[in-house]
Amino acid sequence: MPNYYPLMLNVRGRPAIVIGGDRVASEKAAALVACGAQVTVQSEDFGPELLTRAEQGSLILKRKTYEPGDLQGAFVVVASTHDPLLIQAIWTETQERGQLVNIVDVPEYCSFIVPSILRRGQLTIAVSTEGASPALAKRVRQGLEEWFSPAYGSYVELAALARAELRKKGVSYEERDDFFRDYFASDVLANLEAGNCWQAASITSTLLYAYGVDVPSHELLAVLEEENAHGVGSR
């Protein structure tokens, strides 16, 4: 029987508190910042990575030891510590407040765990061993990197745009399913991986036209160029 219910959590604009100032705390804070959380890191001392991030304005540092009451208002709490008394105190407060908490490498004091993540634009692949072996989860994720190239970011972006246009034109669910069967069987991904964005856009435009949706290739190409300019496909 699985111990965890997998889900994607929206932390954008929500307050998150990270307890700890080491490299691990910095990595956890950076991941929350990347997803749009409002992050405060609390510790007596901070490593250089956290100091740099604070100077850049991506998060707030609070230089003090943890005391009960410090977690008020947090949507998510992450702690990087090996102090058993501190672990127990943080766990107790979060349970009283009904907060989500992850104490790194102490699964029995976690209401959620963080999987090893591979991102390709809006495609997110999460690998978890439910805390049994994070190293194995990382190894599996690294293997998946070879299967899912950075081009998948653009591939998903084109698929999302096509889906929106098909829905806008009132194309039925069954026909949309047929479209994506054709889309995934086409050479769109192969062209994206080869850097032939124009050809990928042209194929997608032709496939859409077959279902009564007229989106010029140059409009699709503009979407790909914007994504590539922001480096979305390689994340």
N, C-alpha and C positions, 0 to 999 in steps of 0.2 A: 504494500500500500504506500503511495507517495506521501511524503511528509509536508510538501509545499504545494500551494495552488499557484501556478504560473500566471503572471499578469504583467502588463505594462503600466507604469505609474506616471501620471502627469504631475510633475513638480514645478512646472513653469509658473513663476510669480509667487511661489509659496516659500515660506521661511524654512530653512534647514540649518541645523546646528551640528557642527563636527567638533567633537572633543578630542584633542590631541594636536601635537605640532610637528610630528615626524613626517617622513616621506610617504608613509601609507595614508596618513591623514590628508596630506596634500593631494594624493591621487584621488581619494574619495571626494574631497572638496571640488577638485577640478571636474570630475564626472558630473557632479550636481550642478556646477556652474554651466557646463556645456549644455545641460538640459533646461536651463533657464531658471533654476532655483535661486532664491535670495539667500546666500550662504554666509554664515558667521562661524568662524573657527575660534575655539576657546582653548587656551593652554597657557602655562607659565612661560614656555619658550616655543619659538617657531623656527623651523628650518628655512633655508634660503629660498626654496621654491614658494613657500607660503608668503614670505616677505615680498617676493617679486610680484606675486599675484595681487597682494594687497596694494602695492604701489601702482599697479595697473588699474586698480579700481574694480576688479572682478569679484572681490569678496571683502568681508570685514574681519579684522582680527580683534579678539578680545583677550587681553593678557591678564588672566586670572585663573586660579584653580577652580575646579568645579565645586559648586555647592548646591544642595537641594533647592529647587526653585529657578535655577538657571535655564531650564529647558522650557519654560513657559512660552507658549505661542508657536513652538516649532511643529511643523507638519511631519518632518522626518528628522531623526537623530541618528548620527553615526559616531561611534567612538573607537579610537585606536589606543588601547591601553592594556597592560598586563597586570594592573593593580586589582586584586580580587575585591577589595573594599569599594573601589571606585566603580568597578563593573556592577556590583550589587546595587550600589546607590543609584546609578544611572538607570539600570533595569527597573528598579522599584519606582522611580519617578515617572518613567515613561509608561509603565503599566497603570499607574494611578491616573495619568492624564489621557490614556488611550492613544498614545503616540506610536508611530512606526519606528522601530529601533533596530539597528544593526551594530553589534559589537564585534569588531573584526576578529576572526579566527576563534570565536567563542559561540558556536551555533546554538547552544542551549540558552543563550541570552540574546537571541535574535527573534524578532517577529517577522523578519524577512531576511533573505540572503541575496547577495548580488552575483549574478552569473558572469561567466566570461563572455564578452560581447564582441561581435563582429558587425560593423556598420558599413553599409554601402548605400549612401544617401538615405532614403526612407526605408530601405530594407535593413531590418535588425534581426540578427541571428543570435540567440542567447543559449549558452551551454551551461548546464548545471549538474553537479553530482550531489545536490542537496547538502553541501558542506562536507561531504565525505572525503573528497580529494580535489581541492581547487586546482592543483597542478595538472590533474588529468583533464579537467574542464578546459584549462588553458591549452593543453596539447591538442585536444579535439578541435578547439576554435582555430588554432594555427593551421591545422590540416584543412579546415574549411576555407581558409583564405586562398588556398590554391584552386579551389573549385569555384569560388565566387569572386571574380575579378573586380577591380574598381569600376569597370564599365557597367556593372549592375546598378549603380546609382542612376546613370542616365537611362538605363533600361526600365527601371521602375518609374522614373519621371515621365517617360513617354507613355507608359502604360496608364499612369494616373491621368494624364491629359486626355488620352484616348477614351478612357472610361467616362470622364466628365463630358466629353463631346457626345458620346453615344447616348448617355442619359439625357443630355439636353435636347437631343433630337427625338427622344421618345423611343429609342430602340429597345425592344423587349429584352428581358433577362436572358431568354434562351438564345437570342441572336447575339447578345453581348458575349455569352459563353462561347458561341461559335467564333466570334471575332478573336477572342483571346486564344482559342485553340490555334487559329491561323497565325496570330502574332507570335506565339511562343514557338511555333514550328518554322517561322520565317528566318531570314538571315539578319534580322535587326541586331541581335546581340553580337553576332560574329563581326558585323561591320563596326559596331561601337568599340569592340575590343581591338579592332585593327585601326581605329582612329578615323574611320570613314563616316563621320557624323551626317554628312549630306545624304549619303546613300541610305543610312538608317532612317532618316527623316522621310526620304522619298518612299521607301517601302511602307512605312507606317501610314503615310498619306494615302497611298494606293489601297492599302487594306481598309482604311476608313471609308474611302469612296465607294468601295464595294458594298458597304452597309448603309449607303445613303448619306454619309457625313463628309462634307467637303472642307478639309483643313489643308491649306497649301503647305508644301514642304518647307518653304522658307519660315513659316511661323513655327513649325516644329523645330527647325534648326535653331531658331532664336532661343527657344527654351533650353536646348542642349548647350548652347554657347554660354547662356547665363549661368547654368549649373556648373559647367566646367570652370567658369571664371571664379566661382565661389568655392571650388574644390570639393563640392558635395559628394561627388562620386567616389572619392578616395577615402572618406572617413570610415 
